[in-house]
Amino acid sequence: MAVVIRFSKIGRKGERKYRIVVKEKRSKRDGDSIDMLGFYEKKVGQKVTKEIDQEKLKYWISKGAIVSPSVKKILSSEKA
């Protein structure tokens, strides 16, 4: 079972709200997840809101979870 850390879309149509979740690679985008690590929200004309549990993130990466390119991008912008 390949495990990946990626976005799962939430909210109404047209909103940019996502949960950062751990799930099986072949599952649907909004299907069941193994664990929730945080959220990411981008509003028009406002700054980005994001919250990520770093302890859970480190745990899942140590267990072999692969971080998706889009999540990797926001994680690298957080450190900069």
MOPAC internal coordinates of N, CA, C and O (Angstrom, degrees):
PM7 1SCF
backbone

  N    0.0000 0     0.00 0     0.00 0    0    0    0
  C    1.4543 1     0.00 0     0.00 0    1    0    0
  C    1.5247 1   108.57 1     0.00 0    2    1    0
  O    1.2310 1   120.29 1   -62.87 1    3    2    1
  N    1.3167 1   117.05 1   117.13 1    3    2    1
  C    1.4648 1   122.59 1   176.31 1    5    3    2
  C    1.5224 1   108.65 1   -86.52 1    6    5    3
  O    1.2310 1   120.99 1   -50.87 1    7    6    5
  N    1.3239 1   115.72 1   129.13 1    7    6    5
  C    1.4545 1   121.25 1  -178.70 1    9    7    6
  C    1.5150 1   108.84 1  -111.54 1   10    9    7
  O    1.2310 1   120.66 1   -41.43 1   11   10    9
  N    1.3462 1   116.35 1   138.57 1   11   10    9
  C    1.4584 1   121.85 1  -176.99 1   13   11   10
  C    1.5303 1   110.05 1  -133.64 1   14   13   11
  O    1.2310 1   120.96 1   -32.00 1   15   14   13
  N    1.3292 1   115.76 1   148.00 1   15   14   13
  C    1.4673 1   122.34 1   175.07 1   17   15   14
  C    1.5210 1   106.12 1  -101.42 1   18   17   15
  O    1.2310 1   120.45 1   -62.35 1   19   18   17
  N    1.3411 1   116.75 1   117.65 1   19   18   17
  C    1.4627 1   120.15 1  -176.05 1   21   19   18
  C    1.5224 1   111.66 1  -150.94 1   22   21   19
  O    1.2310 1   120.80 1    -0.32 1   23   22   21
  N    1.3413 1   116.07 1   179.68 1   23   22   21
  C    1.4563 1   122.57 1  -179.87 1   25   23   22
  C    1.5236 1   110.91 1   -84.23 1   26   25   23
  O    1.2310 1   121.17 1   -31.49 1   27   26   25
  N    1.3237 1   115.37 1   148.51 1   27   26   25
  C    1.4554 1   123.65 1   170.12 1   29   27   26
  C    1.5185 1   106.18 1  -130.48 1   30   29   27
  O    1.2310 1   119.90 1   -57.94 1   31   30   29
  N    1.3202 1   117.80 1   122.06 1   31   30   29
  C    1.4631 1   121.89 1  -173.53 1   33   31   30
  C    1.5286 1   111.41 1   -75.59 1   34   33   31
  O    1.2310 1   121.19 1   -41.91 1   35   34   33
  N    1.3374 1   115.33 1   138.09 1   35   34   33
  C    1.4608 1   121.48 1   176.38 1   37   35   34
  C    1.5265 1   108.11 1  -134.46 1   38   37   35
  O    1.2310 1   119.79 1   -10.39 1   39   38   37
  N    1.3151 1   118.01 1   169.61 1   39   38   37
  C    1.4611 1   121.20 1   175.80 1   41   39   38
  C    1.5161 1   113.15 1    93.35 1   42   41   39
  O    1.2310 1   121.76 1     6.89 1   43   42   41
  N    1.3216 1   114.23 1  -173.11 1   43   42   41
  C    1.4622 1   121.15 1  -177.67 1   45   43   42
  C    1.5223 1   111.92 1   -82.21 1   46   45   43
  O    1.2310 1   121.43 1    -9.69 1   47   46   45
  N    1.3153 1   114.86 1   170.31 1   47   46   45
  C    1.4575 1   122.01 1   177.40 1   49   47   46
  C    1.5335 1   109.65 1   -62.08 1   50   49   47
  O    1.2310 1   120.36 1   -47.38 1   51   50   49
  N    1.3111 1   116.91 1   132.62 1   51   50   49
  C    1.4520 1   121.74 1   178.41 1   53   51   50
  C    1.5192 1   114.55 1    91.54 1   54   53   51
  O    1.2310 1   119.83 1   166.32 1   55   54   53
  N    1.3172 1   117.93 1   -13.68 1   55   54   53
  C    1.4536 1   120.72 1   177.58 1   57   55   54
  C    1.5198 1   109.87 1   -85.95 1   58   57   55
  O    1.2310 1   120.97 1   -29.43 1   59   58   57
  N    1.3079 1   115.75 1   150.57 1   59   58   57
  C    1.4632 1   120.26 1   177.39 1   61   59   58
  C    1.5257 1   108.54 1  -109.98 1   62   61   59
  O    1.2310 1   120.98 1  -101.06 1   63   62   61
  N    1.3210 1   115.73 1    78.94 1   63   62   61
  C    1.4562 1   122.27 1   177.63 1   65   63   62
  C    1.5193 1   107.99 1  -123.84 1   66   65   63
  O    1.2310 1   121.15 1   -48.42 1   67   66   65
  N    1.3188 1   115.40 1   131.58 1   67   66   65
  C    1.4518 1   120.55 1  -178.23 1   69   67   66
  C    1.5185 1   110.71 1  -137.46 1   70   69   67
  O    1.2310 1   120.41 1   -33.36 1   71   70   69
  N    1.3112 1   116.82 1   146.64 1   71   70   69
  C    1.4521 1   122.80 1   167.32 1   73   71   70
  C    1.5170 1   106.95 1   -96.49 1   74   73   71
  O    1.2310 1   120.58 1   -34.97 1   75   74   73
  N    1.3134 1   116.50 1   145.03 1   75   74   73
  C    1.4587 1   121.15 1   173.54 1   77   75   74
  C    1.5237 1   105.47 1   -98.41 1   78   77   75
  O    1.2310 1   120.88 1   -65.80 1   79   78   77
  N    1.3320 1   115.92 1   114.20 1   79   78   77
  C    1.4568 1   121.19 1  -171.27 1   81   79   78
  C    1.5248 1   111.86 1  -127.49 1   82   81   79
  O    1.2310 1   121.76 1   -18.23 1   83   82   81
  N    1.3297 1   114.23 1   161.77 1   83   82   81
  C    1.4603 1   122.30 1   172.94 1   85   83   82
  C    1.5145 1   105.95 1  -106.73 1   86   85   83
  O    1.2310 1   120.65 1   -53.49 1   87   86   85
  N    1.3317 1   116.37 1   126.51 1   87   86   85
  C    1.4612 1   119.75 1  -179.98 1   89   87   86
  C    1.5133 1   111.12 1  -152.59 1   90   89   87
  O    1.2310 1   121.08 1   -10.47 1   91   90   89
  N    1.3169 1   115.55 1   169.53 1   91   90   89
  C    1.4555 1   120.75 1   177.74 1   93   91   90
  C    1.5222 1   109.25 1   -69.47 1   94   93   91
  O    1.2310 1   120.55 1   -37.87 1   95   94   93
  N    1.3132 1   116.55 1   142.13 1   95   94   93
  C    1.4679 1   123.01 1  -174.17 1   97   95   94
  C    1.5237 1   112.87 1   -55.38 1   98   97   95
  O    1.2310 1   119.81 1   138.85 1   99   98   97
  N    1.3327 1   117.97 1   -41.15 1   99   98   97
  C    1.4614 1   121.02 1  -173.15 1  101   99   98
  C    1.5262 1   114.23 1   -90.10 1  102  101   99
  O    1.2310 1   119.66 1  -176.14 1  103  102  101
  N    1.3329 1   118.25 1     3.86 1  103  102  101
  C    1.4629 1   119.98 1  -179.67 1  105  103  102
  C    1.5277 1   110.77 1   -79.70 1  106  105  103
  O    1.2310 1   120.49 1   -14.64 1  107  106  105
  N    1.3263 1   116.68 1   165.36 1  107  106  105
  C    1.4654 1   121.98 1  -179.80 1  109  107  106
  C    1.5189 1   110.28 1   -68.32 1  110  109  107
  O    1.2310 1   120.48 1   -23.49 1  111  110  109
  N    1.3318 1   116.68 1   156.51 1  111  110  109
  C    1.4600 1   122.31 1  -178.12 1  113  111  110
  C    1.5227 1   111.90 1   -56.29 1  114  113  111
  O    1.2310 1   120.23 1   134.23 1  115  114  113
  N    1.3309 1   117.17 1   -45.77 1  115  114  113
  C    1.4522 1   121.44 1  -176.35 1  117  115  114
  C    1.5290 1   112.84 1  -104.11 1  118  117  115
  O    1.2310 1   120.23 1  -163.31 1  119  118  117
  N    1.3205 1   117.17 1    16.69 1  119  118  117
  C    1.4630 1   121.14 1  -179.98 1  121  119  118
  C    1.5209 1   111.99 1   -77.76 1  122  121  119
  O    1.2310 1   121.02 1    11.02 1  123  122  121
  N    1.3249 1   115.66 1  -168.98 1  123  122  121
  C    1.4566 1   121.27 1  -179.16 1  125  123  122
  C    1.5258 1   111.06 1   -62.66 1  126  125  123
  O    1.2310 1   121.50 1   -38.93 1  127  126  125
  N    1.3328 1   114.73 1   141.07 1  127  126  125
  C    1.4558 1   119.89 1   178.62 1  129  127  126
  C    1.5244 1   109.55 1  -116.39 1  130  129  127
  O    1.2310 1   120.71 1   -19.72 1  131  130  129
  N    1.3220 1   116.25 1   160.28 1  131  130  129
  C    1.4572 1   122.27 1   178.69 1  133  131  130
  C    1.5265 1   109.65 1   -80.93 1  134  133  131
  O    1.2310 1   120.33 1   136.09 1  135  134  133
  N    1.3298 1   116.98 1   -43.91 1  135  134  133
  C    1.4650 1   121.79 1  -176.84 1  137  135  134
  C    1.5272 1   109.46 1  -153.20 1  138  137  135
  O    1.2310 1   120.48 1   -29.44 1  139  138  137
  N    1.3412 1   116.68 1   150.56 1  139  138  137
  C    1.4605 1   121.57 1   176.44 1  141  139  138
  C    1.5251 1   108.53 1  -107.78 1  142  141  139
  O    1.2310 1   120.71 1   -51.96 1  143  142  141
  N    1.3424 1   116.25 1   128.04 1  143  142  141
  C    1.4606 1   121.37 1  -176.64 1  145  143  142
  C    1.5201 1   113.15 1  -100.49 1  146  145  143
  O    1.2310 1   119.74 1   158.32 1  147  146  145
  N    1.3283 1   118.10 1   -21.68 1  147  146  145
  C    1.4611 1   120.42 1  -178.62 1  149  147  146
  C    1.5108 1   110.78 1   164.75 1  150  149  147
  O    1.2310 1   121.06 1    20.57 1  151  150  149
  N    1.3425 1   115.59 1  -159.43 1  151  150  149
  C    1.4546 1   120.42 1   179.98 1  153  151  150
  C    1.5184 1   110.66 1  -143.79 1  154  153  151
  O    1.2310 1   121.49 1   -15.54 1  155  154  153
  N    1.3460 1   114.75 1   164.46 1  155  154  153
  C    1.4590 1   123.34 1  -179.76 1  157  155  154
  C    1.5157 1   107.08 1  -143.23 1  158  157  155
  O    1.2310 1   120.40 1   -50.68 1  159  158  157
  N    1.3367 1   116.84 1   129.32 1  159  158  157
  C    1.4652 1   121.20 1  -179.56 1  161  159  158
  C    1.5196 1   109.29 1  -138.72 1  162  161  159
  O    1.2310 1   120.69 1   -49.59 1  163  162  161
  N    1.3195 1   116.29 1   130.41 1  163  162  161
  C    1.4578 1   122.28 1   178.92 1  165  163  162
  C    1.5178 1   108.42 1  -121.77 1  166  165  163
  O    1.2310 1   120.68 1   -60.98 1  167  166  165
  N    1.3381 1   116.31 1   119.02 1  167  166  165
  C    1.4582 1   121.11 1  -179.93 1  169  167  166
  C    1.5183 1   110.14 1  -105.57 1  170  169  167
  O    1.2310 1   120.89 1   -30.58 1  171  170  169
  N    1.3230 1   115.91 1   149.42 1  171  170  169
  C    1.4658 1   121.64 1   179.15 1  173  171  170
  C    1.5193 1   108.76 1   -68.57 1  174  173  171
  O    1.2310 1   120.52 1   -52.41 1  175  174  173
  N    1.3308 1   116.60 1   127.59 1  175  174  173
  C    1.4548 1   121.77 1   177.07 1  177  175  174
  C    1.5155 1   114.59 1    75.63 1  178  177  175
  O    1.2310 1   119.91 1  -177.34 1  179  178  177
  N    1.3142 1   117.78 1     2.66 1  179  178  177
  C    1.4560 1   121.48 1   178.63 1  181  179  178
  C    1.5139 1   109.77 1  -127.54 1  182  181  179
  O    1.2310 1   120.84 1    -9.43 1  183  182  181
  N    1.3159 1   116.00 1   170.57 1  183  182  181
  C    1.4533 1   118.56 1  -179.39 1  185  183  182
  C    1.5244 1   111.83 1   -79.58 1  186  185  183
  O    1.2310 1   121.35 1   -10.76 1  187  186  185
  N    1.2917 1   115.03 1   169.24 1  187  186  185
  C    1.4540 1   123.21 1  -177.73 1  189  187  186
  C    1.5247 1   110.07 1   -79.04 1  190  189  187
  O    1.2310 1   120.50 1   -40.99 1  191  190  189
  N    1.3306 1   116.65 1   139.01 1  191  190  189
  C    1.4577 1   122.45 1   173.88 1  193  191  190
  C    1.5174 1   107.46 1  -111.03 1  194  193  191
  O    1.2310 1   120.79 1   -55.32 1  195  194  193
  N    1.3333 1   116.09 1   124.68 1  195  194  193
  C    1.4595 1   118.85 1   177.56 1  197  195  194
  C    1.5164 1   109.69 1  -147.22 1  198  197  195
  O    1.2310 1   121.77 1   -33.23 1  199  198  197
  N    1.3123 1   114.22 1   146.77 1  199  198  197
  C    1.4567 1   121.69 1   178.25 1  201  199  198
  C    1.5188 1   107.50 1  -143.92 1  202  201  199
  O    1.2310 1   120.82 1   -56.28 1  203  202  201
  N    1.3306 1   116.03 1   123.72 1  203  202  201
  C    1.4595 1   121.33 1  -176.95 1  205  203  202
  C    1.5215 1   108.52 1  -132.48 1  206  205  203
  O    1.2310 1   120.65 1   -48.92 1  207  206  205
  N    1.3264 1   116.37 1   131.08 1  207  206  205
  C    1.4568 1   122.01 1   176.22 1  209  207  206
  C    1.5333 1   108.05 1   -79.68 1  210  209  207
  O    1.2310 1   120.81 1   -76.87 1  211  210  209
  N    1.3295 1   116.06 1   103.13 1  211  210  209
  C    1.4669 1   121.62 1  -174.48 1  213  211  210
  C    1.5307 1   112.43 1   -65.54 1  214  213  211
  O    1.2310 1   119.88 1   146.94 1  215  214  213
  N    1.3251 1   117.83 1   -33.06 1  215  214  213
  C    1.4691 1   121.05 1   179.66 1  217  215  214
  C    1.5338 1   110.51 1   -64.77 1  218  217  215
  O    1.2310 1   120.47 1   133.70 1  219  218  217
  N    1.3352 1   116.70 1   -46.30 1  219  218  217
  C    1.4693 1   120.77 1   178.18 1  221  219  218
  C    1.5196 1   110.83 1   -64.77 1  222  221  219
  O    1.2310 1   120.63 1   140.33 1  223  222  221
  N    1.3312 1   116.40 1   -39.67 1  223  222  221
  C    1.4644 1   120.95 1   179.59 1  225  223  222
  C    1.5261 1   110.43 1   -60.41 1  226  225  223
  O    1.2310 1   120.25 1   131.64 1  227  226  225
  N    1.3151 1   117.13 1   -48.36 1  227  226  225
  C    1.4732 1   121.54 1   178.72 1  229  227  226
  C    1.5257 1   111.06 1   -61.99 1  230  229  227
  O    1.2310 1   120.58 1   139.93 1  231  230  229
  N    1.3360 1   116.50 1   -40.07 1  231  230  229
  C    1.4624 1   120.84 1   179.34 1  233  231  230
  C    1.5264 1   111.19 1   -60.07 1  234  233  231
  O    1.2310 1   120.52 1   129.66 1  235  234  233
  N    1.3391 1   116.61 1   -50.34 1  235  234  233
  C    1.4652 1   119.74 1  -176.71 1  237  235  234
  C    1.5345 1   112.17 1   -68.55 1  238  237  235
  O    1.2310 1   120.34 1   145.43 1  239  238  237
  N    1.3224 1   116.96 1   -34.57 1  239  238  237
  C    1.4706 1   118.93 1   176.25 1  241  239  238
  C    1.5249 1   109.87 1   -66.35 1  242  241  239
  O    1.2310 1   119.74 1   141.75 1  243  242  241
  N    1.3282 1   118.09 1   -38.25 1  243  242  241
  C    1.4682 1   121.53 1   177.88 1  245  243  242
  C    1.5242 1   111.79 1   -65.91 1  246  245  243
  O    1.2310 1   120.20 1   152.29 1  247  246  245
  N    1.3347 1   117.23 1   -27.71 1  247  246  245
  C    1.4638 1   121.91 1   177.59 1  249  247  246
  C    1.5259 1   112.65 1   -83.15 1  250  249  247
  O    1.2310 1   120.09 1   177.05 1  251  250  249
  N    1.3451 1   117.43 1    -2.95 1  251  250  249
  C    1.4608 1   120.43 1   175.51 1  253  251  250
  C    1.5164 1   115.48 1   104.15 1  254  253  251
  O    1.2310 1   119.81 1  -169.59 1  255  254  253
  N    1.3143 1   117.97 1    10.41 1  255  254  253
  C    1.4716 1   120.25 1   178.23 1  257  255  254
  C    1.5245 1   109.50 1   -69.75 1  258  257  255
  O    1.2310 1   120.83 1   -40.63 1  259  258  257
  N    1.3202 1   116.02 1   139.37 1  259  258  257
  C    1.4601 1   122.66 1  -179.92 1  261  259  258
  C    1.5235 1   108.16 1   -96.06 1  262  261  259
  O    1.2310 1   120.29 1   -47.46 1  263  262  261
  N    1.3247 1   117.05 1   132.54 1  263  262  261
  C    1.4651 1   122.03 1   179.70 1  265  263  262
  C    1.5265 1   108.13 1   -88.32 1  266  265  263
  O    1.2310 1   120.36 1   -50.71 1  267  266  265
  N    1.3455 1   116.91 1   129.29 1  267  266  265
  C    1.4621 1   120.68 1   179.79 1  269  267  266
  C    1.5274 1   109.78 1   -68.29 1  270  269  267
  O    1.2310 1   119.82 1   -23.78 1  271  270  269
  N    1.3395 1   117.95 1   156.22 1  271  270  269
  C    1.4737 1   121.04 1  -179.55 1  273  271  270
  C    1.5247 1   113.74 1   -57.72 1  274  273  271
  O    1.2310 1   119.73 1   141.44 1  275  274  273
  N    1.3315 1   118.13 1   -38.56 1  275  274  273
  C    1.4644 1   120.50 1  -178.89 1  277  275  274
  C    1.5273 1   111.79 1   -68.61 1  278  277  275
  O    1.2310 1   119.88 1   141.13 1  279  278  277
  N    1.3188 1   117.84 1   -38.87 1  279  278  277
  C    1.4635 1   120.99 1   177.50 1  281  279  278
  C    1.5256 1   109.84 1   -71.34 1  282  281  279
  O    1.2310 1   120.62 1   142.06 1  283  282  281
  N    1.3194 1   116.42 1   -37.94 1  283  282  281
  C    1.4731 1   120.64 1   177.60 1  285  283  282
  C    1.5252 1   110.55 1   -60.17 1  286  285  283
  O    1.2310 1   120.58 1   142.89 1  287  286  285
  N    1.3242 1   116.50 1   -37.11 1  287  286  285
  C    1.4623 1   121.74 1  -179.87 1  289  287  286
  C    1.5373 1   111.49 1   -63.69 1  290  289  287
  O    1.2310 1   119.93 1   134.86 1  291  290  289
  N    1.3322 1   117.74 1   -45.14 1  291  290  289
  C    1.4695 1   118.70 1   179.81 1  293  291  290
  C    1.5255 1   111.80 1   -73.99 1  294  293  291
  O    1.2310 1   119.88 1   152.12 1  295  294  293
  N    1.3256 1   117.83 1   -27.88 1  295  294  293
  C    1.4594 1   119.94 1   175.67 1  297  295  294
  C    1.5198 1   111.09 1   -68.44 1  298  297  295
  O    1.2310 1   120.17 1   140.99 1  299  298  297
  N    1.3221 1   117.29 1   -39.01 1  299  298  297
  C    1.4639 1   120.31 1   179.34 1  301  299  298
  C    1.5197 1   110.99 1   -70.93 1  302  301  299
  O    1.2310 1   119.59 1   147.26 1  303  302  301
  N    1.3395 1   118.38 1   -32.74 1  303  302  301
  C    1.4699 1   120.71 1   177.44 1  305  303  302
  C    1.5258 1   110.89 1   -71.63 1  306  305  303
  O    1.2310 1   120.31 1   154.71 1  307  306  305
  N    1.3316 1   117.01 1   -25.29 1  307  306  305
  C    1.4647 1   121.48 1   178.31 1  309  307  306
  C    1.5259 1   110.50 1   -70.29 1  310  309  307
  O    1.2310 1   120.13 1   142.89 1  311  310  309
  N    1.3250 1   117.36 1   -37.11 1  311  310  309
  C    1.4579 1   121.92 1  -177.80 1  313  311  310
  C    1.5126 1   112.24 1   -77.12 1  314  313  311
  O    1.2310 1   120.16 1   154.49 1  315  314  313
  N    1.3358 1   117.30 1   -25.51 1  315  314  313
  C    1.4705 1   121.29 1  -177.41 1  317  315  314
  C    1.5080 1   112.83 1   -75.53 1  318  317  315
  O    1.2310 1   120.10 1   180.00 1  319  318  317

